[in-house]
Amino acid sequence: MQTFAALVLFATTIFNIATWPTFFRRVARDERARDAQGRATSFYRVHLVLLMIGIALALASGVAGIMLITA
């Protein structure tokens, strides 16, 4: 069961690391990401926070997977 849990955590890690940067590139190119002066809008900042949380969770999942495998 530990091996299965570790594999699920690794799959989650890979998925998040593969998808969040791609998603954020799209957000950064969106017209709502910058105002008329070129400054980042709340739309951009909120998605940046979501990206950081997603990557942090991906790293935590990876570490937890490693801990399960080595336990």
RASUL-V424147 format. One record per pair of residues at least 12 apart in sequence whose C-alpha atoms are under 10 Angstrom apart, sorted by the first residue. I is the first residue (numbers start at 1). J is the second residue. If there is no record, write none. Layout:
((I J) (I J))
This chain:
((1 68) (2 65) (2 68) (2 69) (2 71) (3 65) (3 68) (3 69) (4 65) (4 68) (4 69) (5 64) (5 65) (5 68) (5 69) (6 61) (6 62) (6 63) (6 64) (6 65) (6 66) (6 67) (6 68) (6 69) (6 70) (7 62) (7 65) (7 66) (7 68) (7 69) (8 61) (8 62) (8 65) (9 58) (9 59) (9 60) (9 61) (9 62) (9 63) (9 64) (9 65) (9 66) (9 68) (10 58) (10 59) (10 61) (10 62) (10 63) (10 64) (10 65) (10 66) (11 58) (11 61) (11 62) (11 65) (12 57) (12 58) (12 59) (12 61) (12 62) (12 65) (13 54) (13 55) (13 56) (13 57) (13 58) (13 59) (13 60) (13 61) (13 62) (13 63) (13 65) (14 58) (14 59) (14 61) (14 62) (15 58) (16 51) (16 54) (16 55) (16 56) (16 57) (16 58) (16 59) (16 61) (17 51) (17 54) (17 55) (17 56) (17 57) (17 58) (17 59) (18 55) (19 51) (19 54) (19 55) (20 47) (20 48) (20 50) (20 51) (20 52) (20 53) (20 54) (20 55) (20 58) (21 51) (21 52) (21 54) (21 55) (23 47) (23 51) (24 44) (24 47) (24 48) (24 50) (24 51) (27 43) (27 44) (27 47) (27 48) (28 40) (28 43) (28 44) (28 45) (28 47) (28 48) (29 44) (30 43) (30 44) (31 43) (31 44) (32 44) (33 45) (33 46) (33 47))
